[in-house]
């Protein structure tokens, strides 16, 4: 028996396609029965359909599938595109690779699991092409088994500095392949201690084994690198990317690494950030560091993904000129065009750090000659630690739909990261993942919707947040219409509800330092992290206009002018860009202070309503799932109440302005 939930692989008996003759025979065209990914796809197909319809299908193979070689972003999409169509006596899945067949199989399984009739789903034939070439999960797992910002137990990859290669890893690979993930980074971006030795004999064998497991499900393996390995492993006195000794060391090291881990596709690097080493130490640019490694791994068809999360984390809070929001753009834009073509810059969605509301990073749409990848976070570091329900797909839809105005057409974030805007060689989307060794993988069962949703959205950015949530509910919880409706009513508004009871109008933070859970309005106000709200008795917000830090002008027009003007700036971001009096009128017609009071009372009330709605489901779904979420709602309500009361009291005490509605403020 498994000690964890099957989530969307836990296929149960279904009604609507039972007895269907079409589901009894599958033609896999372009697939070879020798391909490991195809073999696994067939296993999934047979087991899944048997569980749902009672019948195991016959499988007929077509021509051989060409081998997948990651050479060009668009090649990945070509090879992963699949078509599902109906024949007189069965269903045909066509594709040019094992991955294509695997995704076609999971499409059929999803259709049946969601009780959609195959006759309707696949007539006319359905062709799906992944929106993004790379659809990646980033694990922040440490070798000692802890997970940085992990809220669902310990790592299932590492126990006491040993790598695990058990059945759970295979199930994880199956589960993420089922939603279209094709790349995974298995160690924390903060590479230190034992993790530095991932690229040594100490771990080669086990890493290679993990690589094989993932490759069986069409998932490329990536590792995070310690930029200073030349010093820490090699005994050199430098990590200067232009130093010949350093280059020679890496050449030898990479030859060894790719020989020992043949499935390895590349590396993710956090350099010059939050204490991690990097090229700045040697007076070199980020491009110098990234290109040096990229040139070496190129011989192995591999890539270097270089993070743009570079900022001064030792700022003086008195200093109003330094602006953390500016840092990514200031560090990376000047070298646009210099990054080699197997380098991808990985850019967090906002200029700060996964706050509940931030503007989009101006690097997205700023960079025009550089491969780009978007980084989001489904680990709920600042969005409730997988205690509070916060379905993030609506936020990701907003990010993807943002018009950057970098070109006249095809200028959204989705266009850029799909590779379309600049015909990029490599591109895609990564999420800092929310999984751990909890029995259900994600702590709060409903946080599973973010894992499922991220994969589905990364594969098809046109899907709606609602359709994705509905699939998740039907595949993992229940088909009962009332249950589906109630849970949709909880998930869909949950991000905005979380926003309402936490930090207002885009200002962010106000969280407890270190843990990042719970309210502490001044927690980061007099600290070194560049994370300030600047509230006094008259007003609140950070002036990032032409009169302030000038950050607004890192955007293309008309975004720059819109953000620069408090009359045009969208309400939800207005305090990110402007320092405003509490009496300033928003577009909504409310003053800033009244908005703060109203949203906090509303957010807390809405959280209570979500909890009550969940309670109404008792007895209508699996008891364990019910109890798992109920218990978290109990904690969410304590959290929401604290936020509501602390934020309202804080700003009432600062401003001395009464709530128009006379509600209780402390
Ligand atoms: C992995 C934030 C988090 C850190 C994280 C860092 C990053 O600062 O709090 O835990 O480190 O982002 O993204 O590198």
Boltz pocket constraint, residues with backbone or C-beta under 6 A from the ligand:
constraints:
  - pocket:
      binder: B
      contacts: [[A, 140], [A, 148], [A, 149], [A, 188], [A, 189], [A, 190], [A, 270], [A, 274], [A, 309], [A, 353]]
      max_distance: 6.0
